[in-house]
Amino acid sequence: MMSGGGYSALDDPKASGSVPAATGTDPQAIRFADSNLQTFPPSEARGKIAGAYRPPTDADDTFSSKGGGAGSGGRGGSAGSDDAAQGGWFRMFSVAAYKPYFDVDTSDVVERIWESVFPFRGTFTEKTSENPDLYGPFWTCTTLIFVAASIATFVTYLSHKWHKKEWNYDINLVTWSAGLFYGYVTFVPLLLYVILKYFSAPAGLVQLWCLYGYSLFIFIPASLLSIVPIEIFRWVIAGVAGFMSATFVAVNLRAHIVNSGERWFLIVAGIFLLQLGLAVLLKLYFFTITV
């Protein structure tokens, strides 16, 4: 053992407690692959999220959907908020703001129409909570307007010819038909939206428009069957169509407003009776023939 300058060293390098020096080649440096995690948004973003815009939606615009709906980050959540912050509310007046609500194909529309024909299932709002559309409701309502007006005109024509009376075309049938159905499918869901908001029930305005728009489909075949010149048969057809349409709307809304308080039954009953009233108006104004 040697000592000097206040330090001591061991003569035997193998003595107990010593650490031998590392030998061998130098370890290779670890290289990490390049990443784009620091880039936002990612440069390889594809699909509807990149460059798409969704209009501002309510926080509860989902009917309590499991996936969170259109307003909770799933489709265009944070990206839509960024766009809304950049463009402001003026983007609501652009056509691009409403493109996502017309992004459906034929199979989607047919499936939703098929759901409206079987009103007791009550699964329509669950299936459309992620992507409610306005394409199907618009064309359903527009088709009903022209079908109701044209069939009513044709039935009136046949009745006058049968009784050998002079017949004149009534253009007001188209005007009243458009006012009735466009007004109903626009303002009734809007009023219901305000009522459900008051009772703190989950409601989405686009979802309500979608539901009410598809509920009118059953009146199209009912109008076609009203060609049969039997008054009692026309009343039966109008009653069955009104009952099916009213049941479709009431059943799909009941599950979402049942927790809104003790008045939920009155709301559902009002929805049901209002839809029946639409069927009665359709029968009285369009298919009550006087010669």
C-alpha positions in Angstrom: 0.0 0.0 0.0 1.4 3.4 -1.0 0.4 6.8 0.3 1.4 10.2 -0.6 -0.1 13.7 -0.5 -2.8 12.6 1.8 -4.1 9.9 -0.7 -3.7 6.2 -0.4 -3.8 3.5 -3.2 -4.0 -0.2 -3.2 -1.0 -2.2 -4.4 -3.1 -5.2 -5.3 -5.6 -4.3 -8.1 -7.6 -7.5 -7.3 -8.2 -6.6 -3.7 -11.6 -6.9 -2.3 -13.8 -3.9 -2.9 -12.1 -2.6 -6.1 -14.0 -2.2 -9.4 -12.2 -3.4 -12.5 -12.0 -1.1 -15.5 -14.5 -1.7 -18.4 -13.0 -3.3 -21.4 -14.2 -3.9 -24.9 -15.5 -1.9 -27.8 -17.5 1.3 -27.4 -21.3 0.7 -27.4 -23.2 1.9 -30.4 -25.3 5.0 -30.1 -29.1 4.5 -30.2 -30.8 6.3 -33.1 -34.5 7.1 -32.9 -36.7 7.2 -36.0 -37.9 10.6 -37.2 -41.3 11.5 -35.9 -43.9 14.1 -36.7 -45.3 14.3 -33.2 -44.1 17.9 -32.9 -46.1 18.8 -36.0 -49.7 19.8 -35.5 -51.7 19.0 -37.4 -49.8 16.0 -38.8 -48.7 16.5 -42.3 -50.2 13.1 -43.3 -53.7 13.9 -42.1 -56.4 12.5 -44.4 -60.1 12.1 -44.4 -62.9 14.4 -43.4 -61.1 15.9 -40.4 -58.5 17.6 -42.6 -59.8 20.8 -44.0 -63.4 20.1 -43.0 -65.6 22.5 -41.1 -68.6 21.7 -38.9 -70.9 24.5 -37.6 -71.0 25.2 -33.9 -73.1 22.6 -32.1 -74.6 22.4 -28.6 -72.7 20.5 -25.9 -75.6 18.1 -25.6 -76.4 17.9 -29.3 -76.2 14.1 -29.2 -79.3 12.7 -27.6 -77.0 11.2 -25.0 -75.2 9.1 -27.6 -72.6 6.6 -26.4 -70.0 7.9 -28.9 -70.3 11.5 -27.9 -71.9 12.6 -31.2 -70.9 15.3 -33.5 -70.3 17.9 -30.9 -67.9 15.9 -28.6 -64.7 15.6 -30.5 -65.4 12.5 -32.4 -65.9 14.0 -35.9 -64.4 17.5 -36.0 -64.4 18.2 -32.3 -61.2 20.2 -31.7 -60.7 20.9 -35.4 -64.2 22.3 -35.7 -63.6 24.5 -32.6 -60.4 25.9 -34.2 -62.2 26.7 -37.4 -65.0 28.3 -35.6 -62.5 30.4 -33.6 -60.8 31.5 -36.8 -63.8 32.1 -39.0 -66.3 33.2 -36.3 -70.0 32.9 -36.5 -70.0 34.2 -40.1 -69.1 30.7 -41.2 -72.6 29.6 -40.3 -73.8 31.6 -43.4 -71.6 29.7 -45.8 -72.6 26.6 -47.7 -69.5 24.7 -46.5 -70.8 24.9 -42.9 -73.7 22.6 -43.7 -72.0 20.1 -46.0 -71.5 17.5 -43.3 -75.3 17.3 -42.8 -75.7 16.2 -46.5 -72.8 13.7 -46.4 -74.9 10.6 -46.8 -75.3 8.0 -49.5 -78.3 6.1 -50.8 -78.0 3.2 -48.4 -78.0 5.5 -45.4 -81.2 7.3 -46.6 -82.9 4.0 -47.5 -82.1 2.5 -44.1 -83.5 5.6 -42.3 -86.7 5.5 -44.4 -87.0 1.9 -43.5 -86.7 2.7 -39.8 -89.6 5.2 -40.1 -91.9 2.5 -41.6 -91.4 0.4 -38.4 -92.2 2.9 -35.7 -92.1 0.6 -32.7 -88.4 -0.1 -32.9 -87.3 3.2 -31.3 -83.8 2.9 -32.6 -83.7 5.7 -35.1 -82.2 8.3 -32.8 -79.5 5.9 -31.7 -78.5 5.0 -35.3 -78.4 8.7 -36.4 -77.0 10.3 -33.3 -73.4 10.3 -34.8 -74.4 11.7 -38.2 -77.9 13.2 -38.5 -78.5 14.4 -42.0 -80.8 17.0 -43.6 -80.6 15.5 -47.1 -83.2 12.8 -46.6 -85.6 15.0 -44.7 -85.4 17.7 -47.4 -86.2 15.4 -50.2 -88.8 13.4 -48.3 -90.7 16.7 -47.5 -90.3 18.0 -51.0 -91.5 14.7 -52.5 -94.5 14.7 -50.2 -95.4 18.3 -51.2 -95.6 17.5 -54.9 -97.2 14.0 -54.4 -99.9 15.4 -52.2 -100.7 18.3 -54.5 -100.6 16.3 -57.7 -102.7 13.4 -56.3 -105.2 15.8 -54.9 -105.5 17.5 -58.2 -105.9 14.2 -60.0 -108.6 13.0 -57.7 -110.5 16.3 -58.0 -110.2 16.0 -61.8 -111.6 12.5 -61.8 -114.5 13.5 -59.5 -115.5 16.4 -61.7 -115.3 14.3 -64.9 -117.3 11.6 -63.3 -120.1 14.1 -62.5 -119.6 15.8 -65.9 -118.7 19.1 -64.3 -116.3 21.7 -65.4 -112.9 21.4 -63.7 -110.3 24.1 -63.1 -106.8 23.5 -61.9 -106.1 24.9 -58.4 -102.5 26.1 -58.1 -103.1 26.9 -54.4 -102.8 23.2 -53.7 -99.0 23.4 -54.3 -98.7 26.6 -52.3 -100.6 25.3 -49.3 -98.8 21.9 -49.5 -95.4 23.6 -49.4 -96.4 25.9 -46.6 -97.9 23.1 -44.6 -95.1 20.6 -44.8 -92.1 22.9 -44.9 -93.5 24.9 -42.1 -94.3 21.9 -40.0 -91.0 20.1 -40.4 -89.1 23.4 -39.7 -90.9 25.1 -36.8 -92.3 22.2 -34.8 -88.9 20.7 -34.2 -87.6 24.2 -33.4 -90.4 24.7 -30.8 -89.8 21.3 -29.4 -86.0 22.0 -29.1 -86.8 25.1 -27.0 -89.2 23.2 -24.8 -86.7 20.4 -24.2 -84.0 22.9 -23.4 -86.3 24.5 -20.8 -86.7 21.1 -19.1 -82.9 20.3 -19.4 -83.6 17.3 -21.6 -80.9 16.2 -24.1 -81.8 17.6 -27.5 -80.1 18.4 -30.8 -81.9 20.7 -33.3 -80.4 18.9 -36.3 -81.4 15.6 -34.8 -85.0 16.8 -34.4 -85.1 18.0 -37.9 -83.8 14.7 -39.1 -86.4 12.8 -37.1 -89.4 14.8 -38.1 -88.3 14.9 -41.8 -88.2 11.1 -42.1 -91.4 10.8 -40.1 -93.3 12.3 -43.1 -92.3 9.5 -45.5 -95.3 7.4 -44.5 -97.7 10.1 -45.9 -96.3 9.6 -49.4 -97.8 6.1 -49.9 -100.8 7.2 -48.0 -101.4 10.0 -50.5 -101.0 7.5 -53.4 -103.6 5.2 -51.9 -106.0 8.1 -51.5 -106.8 7.8 -55.2 -109.3 5.2 -54.3 -112.7 7.0 -54.5 -114.1 5.7 -51.2 -114.3 8.3 -48.4 -114.2 5.9 -45.5 -111.1 4.2 -47.1 -109.4 7.6 -47.3 -110.1 8.3 -43.6 -108.7 4.9 -42.6 -105.5 5.5 -44.7 -105.0 8.9 -43.2 -105.6 7.6 -39.7 -103.1 4.7 -40.1 -100.5 6.9 -41.6 -100.9 9.5 -38.9 -100.7 6.9 -36.2 -97.6 5.3 -37.6 -95.9 8.7 -38.0 -96.9 9.9 -34.6 -95.7 6.7 -33.0 -92.4 6.9 -34.8 -91.7 10.4 -33.4 -93.1 9.7 -29.9 -91.3 6.4 -29.3 -87.9 7.7 -30.5 -88.2 10.9 -28.3 -89.6 9.2 -25.2 -86.4 7.5 -24.2 -84.6 10.8 -24.3 -87.1 13.0 -22.4 -88.3 10.5 -19.8 -85.9 12.0 -17.3 -86.9 15.6 -17.9 -89.3 15.6 -15.0 -92.9 14.7 -14.3 -94.2 16.5 -17.4 -92.4 14.1 -19.8 -95.7 12.3 -20.5 -97.4 15.6 -21.4 -94.6 16.4 -23.9 -94.8 12.9 -25.5 -98.6 13.1 -25.7 -98.4 16.6 -27.3 -95.9 15.3 -29.9 -98.2 12.4 -30.7 -101.4 14.4 -31.0 -99.7 17.1 -33.1 -98.5 14.5 -35.6 -102.0 13.1 -35.8 -103.3 16.6 -36.4 -101.0 16.8 -39.4 -102.6 13.7 -40.9 -106.1 15.1 -40.3 -105.1 18.4 -42.1 -103.8 16.3 -45.0 -107.1 14.4 -45.3 -109.4 17.4 -44.9 -107.6 19.8 -47.2 -106.2 17.6 -50.0 -108.5 14.5 -50.1 -112.0 15.9 -49.2 -113.5 16.2 -52.7 -116.4 18.5 -53.3 -118.0 18.8 -56.8 
